[in-house]
Amino acid sequence: MAEFKDNAGRMWQVSLAVSDLKPLRAVGIEVGKLLDDRIKGLAALLDDPERLVAALFILCATQAEKVGV
């Protein structure tokens, strides 16, 4: 499981669950392709900050709800 810290100092845990697949596809992220070639897939996400933030929000949605974000 990966983690990152936001500007407010909150730690977020990022994990992928089966229930995340449909919402990720809805924002244009093909998880299968991302997992097949992680370097290429990650590079594509880093090149598109809007999709990167959308993906992170999907993957952290439960935590975001708990803290009211």
N, C-alpha and C positions, 0 to 999 in steps of 0.2 A: 504494500500500500504506500502510495506517495503522499507527501504532505507539502504544504506551502503556507507562508505567513502573508496576510494581507497588510495593507497600510495602517490598519488599526491595531495591528499586533495579534490578531486572532489566527490561530492555527486551523487549517482546513485539511481534512483527510480526503484523498481522492481514490476512489475505488470504482471498478466497473462491475455492474450487475446486469443480468439479463434484462431486467425491467428498464435499463437505461438505453437499450439498443434502439427502440422506436423513436424516443425523443432525440437521440443523436442523429439518426437518419433524417429526421424532420428539419434539422439545421444543416443538412448536407454533409454529414460525416459518415463515411462508410467504415464501420469498425473493423470489418473483415480485412479491408485493404490496409487499414492502419496497423492491425496486428501482423499481417503478412510481411510488411516492410516498415518496421517501426521508425527507422531513421528517416525514410522518405515521408512517411505519414506525419511524423512530428514536425519535420521541416515545412510541410504544407500547412499545418496548423499555425506554426509560428509566423508564416508569411501572411496569414489572415487573422489579425487580432480579434476581429468581431466573432469569427467562428470559434476561436480558441476560448474566448470568454464565455460564449454560449455553451460550449462543451463543459468547461469547468463548472459553470453554474448548474448544469444538468447533473453532473457527477457529485455535486455538493448540495443539492437541493434540500435534502432532509436536514442537514446541518444549518443551512441558511434559514429554513423555516423556524428552527428552534431558537435562533438568535434574532429573528425578526428582520432579516435582510431580504 
